[in-house]
């Protein structure tokens, strides 16, 4: 099966990554152990801490230990440089290799006759810190994808296939779309699908970040990987293997991590320029000091110090650590980032367009009024008829009618010849009578006088006809989500304008807009008109985000500067969205804006930390202030450097979701 093959490749990639991590760890530990004697034998360190360790041949022992550290510990950087130069893209590795090589050659020269102090200890600490940095970085990137891979591994390998009235255990690889599987209480759901029988509480926290289990019953969708509660469920398979929601999420998070954002490109550019600066300033330093002092040993020491100091350990970690932290945190909190640059630009959003149903409102309708126009019916019989007719409909309103009928425990009748009339309503036969359930527009030409309806908040109406005779109206209302109020209020306080588009009638739309205090509302909009609304708003605002639930919002999502797809299941595949919010909670949009801003700020802080140090240290190392008695020794340089690395690492870890 293709699925297996992919998994195999995928595992290989991971094993490579894992063995690389192991390799870095091992090189780090060995180098660290060797660094201790190197430090103890270095005269500079002895002078600082006022102790002496000396014996004949001390400098040769030092040289030997340092050579091992340079070759064994420095190998990944030397090898990486070869690759970078081959691709004509010198970056981080080249910068590190340059620094350690200069330190090594210079110090070796002092052992064999060049005047001056060696800085083998500088070389050793440099390599140890760099190995540690790379190891941490690889681990953090790995742990974000590992967390998701672990989920994938947790997917059950077997499932209970229900066929011809029998239930047997089969491998998940043998299942096909449309098969029915039985999920027993406490088992993991093996596939994405729709419940055809049974009810249970399902824990989907791995995807939604929502800790409380969700009640699921017939016709509800479930995800592979979710944990079934106390009921048993029969599930009809809709997606398997690589098409499943979880696989898509894993793929997306992986892509997002590899997808370097603009900010990340900055770090590589910075490394490239610092390499050039190191070489230029180094050579200049050498030449200038030679001319001034004529002292070769001193001039070479200055040059080596400059080149070693220019290498900012922190730069290599500045962005990756933040990326790893932010990708993991957002995936855990139900934000899936498909486009990192869009995510980082979320801080510039100045207008958001919301698709009403299911975002600002619950999107689950309930019957709020039953109006009877024909004496021979009462509310219950009318609702029973309509619910019976709507049994096979996929429409949101139909679901609302069925939900209300279920609550009232109404016994539904069999339905025949069901047909859905797009944009108008449905038609079906129940107990030999032809039932039509129509939209107000479709019904208007067939009614003599308008019924006297209570104007209920946020209501949508359907008109019922039996054998061509008008018998009544059912009103359904959608509730505004509790979190919508606070979200809109906070967004507006931050200077972000909030608009709403909806296919619903103007009256209902205006009520929602009024209730939430929106900046504008577009009602009775057809799906293909949403795009032009975005274009219109673009003339007024600099960065527009559009949130929609996918299918018919795709063109508008693509048109907006940042497309945010909301909702679950199939919509994770909304190729046009930059960011997918797993829950339909508008509060997540607020989280997204805030978290995007936080992530960006952290990256910039880290870049500043990593490079500011160089701006100060390079001239000092070159001896710019030697006249006033300030001259940085390689030692002090190294300490500052380690400090900036530690600050950057801690700063990245301090990134919190909200």
HUBELTA-V420541 format. One record per backbone hydrogen bond with DSSP energy under -0.5 kcal/mol. NH is the residue of the N-H (numbers start at 1). CO is the residue of the C=O. E is the energy in kcal/mol with one decimal. If there is no record, write none. Layout:
BEGIN
{{NH,CO,E} {NH,CO,E}}
END
This chain:
BEGIN
{{5,1,-1.8} {6,2,-2.5} {7,3,-2.2} {8,4,-2.4} {9,5,-2.2} {10,6,-2.9} {11,7,-2.8} {12,8,-2.5} {13,9,-2.6} {14,10,-2.1} {15,11,-3.3} {16,12,-2.8} {17,13,-2.3} {18,14,-3.3} {19,15,-3.3} {20,16,-2.5} {21,17,-2.3} {22,18,-2.6} {23,19,-2.7} {24,20,-2.7} {25,21,-2.5} {26,22,-2.8} {27,23,-2.7} {28,24,-2.6} {29,25,-2.6} {30,26,-2.6} {31,27,-2.5} {32,28,-2.5} {33,29,-2.5} {34,30,-2.3} {35,31,-1.8} {36,32,-1.0} {36,33,-0.6} {37,33,-0.7} {38,34,-1.6} {39,35,-2.8} {40,36,-2.3} {41,37,-2.3} {42,38,-0.8} {42,39,-0.9} {46,42,-2.3} {47,43,-2.8} {48,44,-2.1} {49,45,-2.6} {50,46,-0.8} {51,46,-1.8} {58,55,-1.8} {61,57,-2.0} {62,58,-2.4} {63,59,-2.3} {64,60,-2.5} {65,61,-2.7} {66,62,-2.7} {67,63,-2.2} {68,64,-1.8} {69,65,-2.2} {70,66,-3.0} {71,67,-2.8} {72,68,-3.1} {73,68,-0.7} {73,69,-1.2} {74,69,-1.2} {74,70,-0.6} {75,71,-0.7} {77,74,-1.0} {78,74,-2.2} {79,75,-3.1} {80,76,-2.0} {81,77,-2.0} {82,78,-1.7} {83,79,-1.8} {84,80,-2.6} {85,81,-3.1} {86,82,-2.0} {87,83,-2.1} {88,85,-1.2} {89,84,-3.4} {95,91,-1.9} {96,92,-2.1} {97,93,-3.1} {98,94,-2.6} {99,95,-1.9} {100,96,-2.6} {101,97,-2.5} {102,98,-2.4} {103,99,-2.2} {104,100,-2.5} {105,101,-3.0} {106,102,-2.6} {107,103,-2.3} {108,104,-2.7} {109,105,-2.1} {110,106,-1.6} {111,107,-1.5} {112,108,-1.7} {113,110,-1.0} {114,109,-3.0} {123,119,-1.7} {124,120,-2.8} {125,121,-2.6} {126,122,-2.5} {127,123,-2.4} {128,124,-2.6} {129,125,-2.8} {130,126,-2.4} {131,127,-2.7} {132,128,-2.4} {133,129,-3.0} {134,130,-2.6} {135,131,-2.5} {136,132,-2.9} {137,133,-2.6} {138,134,-2.8} {139,135,-2.4} {140,136,-2.7} {141,137,-2.4} {142,138,-2.5} {143,139,-3.0} {144,140,-1.5} {145,141,-1.7} {146,142,-3.6} {147,143,-2.3} {148,144,-1.0} {149,145,-2.7} {150,146,-3.5} {151,147,-1.2} {152,148,-2.1} {153,149,-2.9} {154,150,-1.8} {155,151,-0.6} {155,152,-1.2} {159,170,-2.7} {160,182,-0.7} {161,159,-0.9} {161,168,-2.9} {162,180,-2.9} {163,161,-0.7} {163,166,-3.0} {166,163,-2.5} {168,161,-2.4} {168,166,-0.5} {170,159,-2.9} {172,157,-3.6} {174,171,-2.0} {175,172,-1.6} {178,237,-2.4} {179,176,-1.8} {180,162,-0.5} {181,179,-0.5} {181,235,-2.9} {182,160,-2.9} {183,233,-3.4} {184,182,-0.6} {186,228,-0.5} {186,229,-1.8} {187,184,-2.0} {189,226,-3.0} {192,239,-2.0} {193,222,-2.2} {194,236,-2.2} {195,220,-2.9} {196,234,-2.9} {197,234,-1.3} {200,216,-2.4} {202,200,-0.5} {202,214,-3.1} {203,227,-3.0} {204,202,-0.8} {207,204,-2.3} {208,204,-2.3} {209,205,-1.9} {211,209,-0.6} {214,202,-3.2} {216,200,-3.1} {219,195,-3.3} {220,217,-2.3} {222,193,-2.9} {225,189,-3.3} {226,223,-1.5} {227,203,-2.2} {228,187,-2.8} {228,226,-0.6} {229,201,-1.2} {233,183,-2.3} {234,197,-2.8} {235,181,-3.2} {235,233,-0.5} {236,194,-3.3} {237,179,-2.9} {237,235,-0.5} {238,192,-2.8} {239,192,-1.5} {243,240,-2.3} {244,241,-1.6} {248,244,-2.2} {249,245,-2.5} {250,246,-2.7} {251,247,-2.6} {252,248,-2.7} {253,249,-2.8} {254,250,-2.4} {255,251,-2.7} {256,252,-2.8} {257,253,-1.9} {258,254,-2.2} {259,255,-2.6} {260,258,-1.1} {265,261,-1.8} {266,262,-1.4} {267,263,-1.0} {267,264,-0.6} {268,264,-1.4} {269,265,-2.4} {270,266,-2.9} {271,267,-2.2} {272,268,-2.1} {273,269,-2.7} {274,270,-2.7} {275,271,-2.0} {276,272,-1.9} {277,273,-3.0} {278,274,-3.1} {279,275,-2.3} {280,276,-2.9} {281,277,-3.5} {282,278,-2.4} {283,279,-2.7} {284,280,-2.8} {285,281,-3.0} {286,282,-2.3} {287,283,-2.6} {288,284,-3.3} {289,285,-2.7} {290,286,-2.1} {291,287,-2.4} {292,288,-2.8} {293,289,-3.3} {294,289,-1.0} {294,290,-1.2} {295,289,-0.5} {296,294,-0.9} {299,295,-2.4} {300,296,-2.8} {301,297,-2.3} {302,298,-2.3} {303,299,-2.4} {304,300,-3.0} {305,301,-2.8} {306,302,-2.5} {307,303,-2.4} {308,304,-2.6} {309,305,-2.6} {310,306,-2.1} {311,308,-0.7} {312,310,-1.0} {313,311,-1.0} {315,312,-0.8} {316,312,-0.8} {316,313,-1.0} {317,313,-0.6} {317,314,-1.0} {318,314,-1.8} {319,315,-0.6} {321,317,-1.8} {322,318,-0.6} {323,319,-2.8} {324,320,-2.8} {325,321,-2.1} {326,322,-3.1} {327,323,-2.9} {328,324,-2.0} {329,325,-2.5} {330,326,-2.7} {331,327,-2.4} {332,328,-2.2} {333,329,-1.3} {334,331,-1.2} {335,330,-3.1} {336,334,-0.6} {336,580,-3.2} {337,335,-0.7} {338,336,-0.7} {338,578,-2.7} {339,578,-1.6} {343,339,-2.1} {344,340,-2.6} {345,341,-1.5} {346,342,-0.6} {346,343,-0.9} {347,344,-0.7} {348,345,-3.2} {349,346,-1.3} {350,543,-2.5} {351,543,-1.3} {352,497,-3.1} {353,545,-2.8} {354,352,-0.6} {354,499,-3.0} {355,547,-1.1} {356,354,-0.6} {356,501,-2.3} {359,356,-2.1} {360,355,-0.6} {360,356,-1.1} {361,356,-1.7} {362,479,-3.3} {365,363,-0.6} {366,477,-1.6} {367,400,-0.5} {368,475,-3.1} {369,475,-1.7} {371,473,-3.3} {372,370,-0.5} {373,371,-0.5} {373,471,-2.9} {374,471,-1.3} {375,373,-0.5} {377,374,-2.1} {382,378,-2.3} {383,379,-2.6} {384,380,-2.6} {385,381,-2.4} {386,382,-2.5} {387,383,-2.8} {388,384,-2.4} {389,385,-2.4} {390,386,-2.1} {391,388,-1.2} {392,389,-0.5} {393,390,-2.1} {399,395,-2.4} {400,396,-1.9} {401,397,-2.4} {402,398,-2.7} {403,399,-2.4} {404,400,-2.1} {405,401,-2.1} {406,402,-2.4} {407,403,-2.3} {408,404,-1.6} {409,406,-1.5} {410,405,-2.5} {412,410,-0.7} {416,429,-2.6} {419,427,-2.9} {421,419,-0.5} {421,425,-3.4} {422,420,-0.7} {424,421,-2.5} {425,421,-2.4} {426,437,-2.3} {427,419,-2.3} {428,435,-2.4} {429,416,-2.9} {430,428,-0.5} {430,433,-2.5} {431,414,-0.6} {433,430,-2.4} {435,428,-3.5} {435,433,-0.7} {436,465,-2.8} {437,426,-2.2} {438,436,-0.5} {438,463,-3.0} {439,424,-2.6} {440,461,-0.6} {443,439,-2.0} {444,440,-1.8} {446,443,-2.3} {447,444,-1.1} {453,451,-1.2} {456,454,-1.5} {459,456,-1.6} {460,476,-3.1} {462,474,-2.4} {463,438,-3.0} {464,472,-3.2} {465,436,-2.6} {466,469,-2.8} {467,434,-2.9} {469,466,-2.4} {471,464,-2.7} {472,464,-1.3} {473,371,-2.4} {474,462,-2.7} {475,369,-3.3} {476,460,-3.4} {477,366,-2.6} {478,458,-1.5} {481,360,-2.7} {484,481,-1.0} {485,481,-0.7} {485,482,-0.6} {486,482,-0.7} {487,483,-2.2} {488,484,-2.7} {489,485,-2.2} {490,486,-2.7} {491,487,-2.8} {492,488,-2.6} {493,489,-2.1} {494,490,-1.5} {495,492,-1.9} {496,491,-2.5} {497,350,-2.5} {497,495,-0.6} {499,352,-3.0} {499,497,-0.5} {500,520,-1.4} {501,354,-3.1} {502,522,-2.1} {509,505,-2.4} {510,506,-3.0} {511,507,-1.9} {512,508,-2.1} {513,509,-2.7} {514,510,-2.8} {515,511,-2.8} {516,512,-2.4} {517,513,-0.9} {517,514,-0.5} {518,513,-2.3} {519,498,-2.7} {520,498,-0.9} {522,500,-3.0} {523,521,-0.5} {524,504,-2.6} {525,502,-2.4} {529,526,-2.4} {530,526,-0.6} {530,527,-1.2} {533,529,-1.4} {534,530,-1.8} {535,531,-2.1} {536,532,-2.3} {537,533,-2.3} {538,534,-1.8} {539,535,-0.7} {539,536,-0.9} {540,537,-1.5} {541,537,-1.9} {545,351,-2.5} {546,562,-2.3} {547,353,-2.8} {548,546,-0.5} {548,564,-2.0} {551,549,-1.1} {553,550,-2.0} {554,550,-1.2} {554,551,-0.8} {557,553,-2.9} {558,554,-2.4} {559,555,-1.9} {560,556,-2.1} {561,544,-1.2} {562,544,-1.9} {564,546,-3.3} {564,562,-0.6} {565,563,-0.6} {565,579,-2.6} {566,548,-3.2} {567,581,-1.9} {571,568,-2.0} {572,569,-1.9} {573,570,-2.0} {574,571,-2.1} {575,573,-1.3} {577,574,-1.4} {578,563,-2.3} {579,563,-2.0} {580,336,-2.8} {581,565,-3.4} {581,579,-0.5} {582,334,-2.8} {582,580,-0.6} {586,359,-0.6} {586,584,-0.6} {588,585,-2.1} {589,586,-1.3} {590,586,-1.1} {591,587,-2.4} {592,588,-2.5} {593,589,-2.2} {594,590,-2.6} {595,591,-3.5} {596,592,-2.8} {597,593,-1.7} {598,594,-2.5} {599,595,-2.8} {600,596,-2.2} {601,597,-2.7} {602,598,-2.5} {603,599,-2.1} {604,600,-2.5} {605,601,-3.0} {606,602,-2.6} {607,603,-2.5} {608,604,-2.7} {609,605,-2.8} {610,606,-2.7} {611,607,-2.1} {612,608,-2.9} {613,609,-1.1} {615,611,-2.0} {616,612,-1.8} {617,613,-2.8} {618,614,-2.9} {619,615,-0.6} {620,616,-1.1} {621,617,-2.8} {622,618,-2.4} {623,619,-0.8} {623,620,-0.7} {624,619,-2.8} {626,623,-1.4} {628,625,-1.1} {629,626,-1.6} {630,625,-2.1} {631,629,-0.7} {632,620,-0.9} {637,633,-2.2} {638,634,-2.2} {639,635,-1.9} {640,636,-2.5} {641,637,-2.3} {642,638,-2.5} {643,639,-2.3} {644,640,-2.5} {645,641,-1.8} {646,642,-2.6} {647,643,-2.7} {648,644,-2.1} {649,645,-2.4} {650,646,-2.7} {651,647,-2.9} {652,648,-2.2} {653,649,-1.8} {654,650,-1.3} {655,652,-1.6}}
END
